[in-house]
Amino acid sequence: MKAIEFYTTPEGEVTLRAICEAERQLKETDTEFIQEFLAVLREYYPAAYDALMEIYSVNIHNKRYRDFLAVRRFIKCNLGLYDNTIDVTEDWKFNFEFVSCPLRGECKYDGILCQPQFNTTLTDRQLEVMQMCYEGKKDEEIADKLFISINTVANHRKAAFIKLGVHNMGEFNRYASENKIFK
């Protein structure tokens, strides 16, 4: 994915501009992007994801439209200012903005959808993979033992690194040792 800057127009539409591309409106047909965006929300901002699914549950029979509305709402609440700061990096890191909202302080989703909390809790599978990495097992061994692909092992490791704010196995091993993650 390319880094993206979002903008909410005065009419309430969301536009996006990827690096070296023209600005365009986010559309319901952007299904691949929307699904990737939702997967990131589900993993790293689960309270926001759950709130969005609740808000747009009336559209459960039209999943594509529901997902579009959910992503558009999240962008409007967090990334809709036109500025010179990239809103979403190539590796799906969000640079949140303080977006003016007439319902700030009144909305029941204030602090859930806008300026959401980052999920630092590792899933059971991420913990399992990271423990095996910590023990020095190779990706192939981990994949075979857990009946998952090598790519899935790498994805679990990457997600754990992001959640814990570490960049490599050396930093993770130090973090795990200092915090007694594995006994």
N, C-alpha and C positions, 0 to 999 in steps of 0.2 A: 504494500500500500504506500502511496505517496502522502507526505505531510499535507494537512488540509487546514484552511482558514474558513470559518463559517460566518455568515452574516444573516441577521433577521431583518427583512425589509420592513418598511413602514406599514405595508399591507399584511404583514404577519407570515410571509413565506420565508423559507430557509433557503439560502443560496450557499454554495460551497465552491471553493477554488483550491484545487490541488496544485502543487508546485508545477510550474511550467504548463499549466492548462488554463483555459478560459473559465471565468465564473459562470456557474449555471445553477439552476434551481434543483433542489433535492426533490426527487419524484418517487412515487410509490413503486415504480418499475426498477428502482435501484436496489433490487432485492439482495444481491450478493453483498453490497456494502452494508445494507441495513442489518442483515443477519450477522455479519462480522461485528458490527457495532453492538448489537444486542448480546452477542456472546461475551464481549469484553465487559459490558455492564453486568451481566449475570455472574461473571467470575469475580470482578474487582469492586463492583458497587451493587451487591445483591439487594440491599434495602431499596435502592432507587429502581432497580429492575422490577422487584415485586410490586412496588407502588405503581409503576407504569402499567404493568399487566392488570392490576386492579382497576385503575382509572379507565383503561380501554377494553375491559372485559366485555363490554356491551358489543364489541366488534369481534367476538370470538369466532363467529362463523366466517369472517373474512380476515383470516390471519395476516395476509399480506398487507391489508389496509391498517389493521391494528398495529402491526410492527412498524409501519411507516409513521403512524401518528405518535407512537411511543418514542421513536428516535427523534422525530421532529420536536417533540415537547422537551426532551432532555437537552437537545441543542439550544432551543430557545431559552431554557432556564439557566444554562451554564456556559454557552460558547457563542452566543449570537452577536457579540459586538464586533464591528468592523475595525480592526486595528492591525498593527504590524507584527503581532505575535501569533505564531502557529498555534492553532487550537488543539490539533491531534497530530502527534508525531508519526513517523513511519512505523514505529513499533507500538502504536496505540496508547501512548501516554497522553493524558489530557492535561491541558493548561487552562484551568478554569478561570472564568472571568466573573466579576460581580456584575450581574445583569440586573438592571432596574426592573422591578416588577411591582405593579400596583397592589398585589396581594401579599407582598412580603410581610411576614409577621402574622398574617391572618390565615394563610393557606395551610391546610392540615399536612401538606407535604413539604412545608418549609424546613430546610435542613435535611430533608430526605432526597428530594429531587434536585433542589438547588444547593450547590456546595455539598454534595453527598460525601459520606464517610467511606474511605478506602478500606476494603476488606483485607486485613492482614492475617486472617486465619487460614492456615493451610487445610485443604481437604484431606480426608483419610488417605486417598490415593497419592496425593502429593507428598504427604508424610512418609508413606510406604516407599515411594520412589527415592525420596531424599535420604531416608535411612540407609537404603541399599547403596546410594552414591557415597554417603558418609563412610560406609563400611568398605568402600573401595571397589565395589562391583562395577563391571563394565556395562554399558548400555545394552549390549546384546544379552548378557546374563539377566539383567533386570527385565527386559522385554520377554524373554523366554519364561522366567519364573512367574510373571504376572499375566502372561498371555495377552500382551499388548504389543503394538509396533514400536520400533526404535524411535520413530517420529513422535509417538505419544509419550515416550519416556522423556524425550527432549522438551516437549511442550510442558509436561508437568514440572520439570526442573526450571524452565524459563519462568513459569507462573510463580513458583516458589521464590525464585530470586527476586522477582518484581515485588511480591508481597512483603518480603523480608528486607528489601532495600540492599541486597547484596548483588555483586556483579559476577562472581565466579565461585568455583568450589572452594578455593582457599578462604575467601571471605565467609562462605557458608559454614565451612568446618569450624572456623573460629567462632562464629555466631552460635552454632550448635553446641560447641564445647562450653562457651561462657554462659549460655542460657540453659544448659543441661536438658536439651531437647530429647536426646536419646540416652537412656540410662543403662 
